[in-house]
Amino acid sequence: MNTVAVGEKPGFLQKTILYLILWLGAIMSAFPFYWMFVVGTNDRSAVFHIPPKLVWGNLLLTNMEKVIERILFFRSMYNSFILASLETVFVLFFCALAGFAFAKYEFPLKRSLFILVLGTLFVPQQLSLLPNYIIMAKLHWIDDFKAIIVPGMVNAFGIFWMRQYIEAAVSNDLIEAGRIDGCSHFRIFWRIILPIITPALSTLGIFTFMYVWNDFMWPLVVLKSQEHFTLQMTLRQLLYNRDGVDYGMVMAATFTATLPLLLVFLLFNRWFISGLTSGAVKA
């Protein structure tokens, strides 16, 4: 089997095979989303059609009208957007701050504390549901957005991600220059560190926004009022119907619910890719 040495340009055949594999992977990844759109633009029988329908219909608006009649769709979308945006901002700030401290400062028990933070990554989310619920109940935050935002303001993955990026991307000389100029610790973080780590912040921001937007379990546990429901909780109500599930309506709602995620990714994809690939190539 022919292999391409480092620094050697691939030949025509190798490039063709590579592009075919990439196209195949892209089609396989995008097809479920496209099929969801196709079913959302047809009636309820489209989901059972064999072979599967591949051409969209003209019932998207009709299906969305049925969605709006049955659930508080736009209200729940607004709730999800507010929660995801606020939690993303808090995660970026606190995780970057903690990552900066772990990467560039020396303090007692630093290594043990970092290992403890990493250890929380191995604890399943289900195990923390009960203790977190008891804490929220004692704080009287049940059915309040604070029960969603506050526990998620910082997480171990974000701290680890920012610590690794700052350690690799930020020179100690920059920090020393800031100290010589009389900057405080927080001013160094705000004025020097944050502009440098924009790609890592964008990547973490997209991950966090997607996680909060798609989260179903924790909001289901702590939110009780329908006007406080997130989008994922509201979509579940579409599955309960005495006449059977109208998959056209469900897919139309699900497709519309994914549009904000696509918009966020399109807005920040340049920094997202930069953040993921940074450090992959070393001079």
Secondary structure, DSSP 8 states (H G I E B T S, - for coil): -----TT----HHHHHHHHHHHHHHHHHHHHHHHHHHHHHTS-GGGGG-SS---S--S-HHHHHHHHHHHS-HHHHHHHHHHHHHHHHHHHHHHHHHHHHHHHH---TTHHHHHHHHHHGGGS-GGGGHHHHHHHHHHTT-TTSTHHHHGGGSS-HHHHHHHHHHHHHHS-HHHHHHHHHTT--HHHHIIIIIHHHTHHHHHHHHHHHHHHHHH--HHHHHH--SGGG--HHHHHHGGG--TT---HHHHHHHHHHHHHHHHHHHHHHHHHHHHHHHTTSS--
